[in-house]
Amino acid sequence: MRTHTEVIAIRYAETDRMGIAHHSSYLLWFEIGRTGLLRAAGHTYRDLESRGVLLPVVEYGARFLRSADYDDRLDIVTSVREVKSRSVTFDYRVQRGKETIAEGFTRHVCADANQRARRFPEELVAAIAPFLP
């Protein structure tokens, strides 16, 4: 299984009053990882949307193992758990060095410009296949 890694530094706006990364920031970091994976697979979100392929989030979850602080450098490691005819699930691992501080997932339905479920384009399935287990 191939993964994609994006590196971020925690911005002050992503922390609470104690300088600890707020739980809501992780969902934004998952998006950074997901869009980076798609870009690495040759399909930017912008290009997908211009072709009428939308990927709205229909489910997500996260498990927090350690806290992270302002200005920590984190790796957002993203992979594809499964692709079905009309949905895809991405997995995320947030690491500080070799330490995993959070894990999560997002599930997306493939939709058209009218927000109706549609089949995944074959070229997109083929492009993200290397990121499957």
Disulfide bonds with the S-S distance in Angstrom:
none
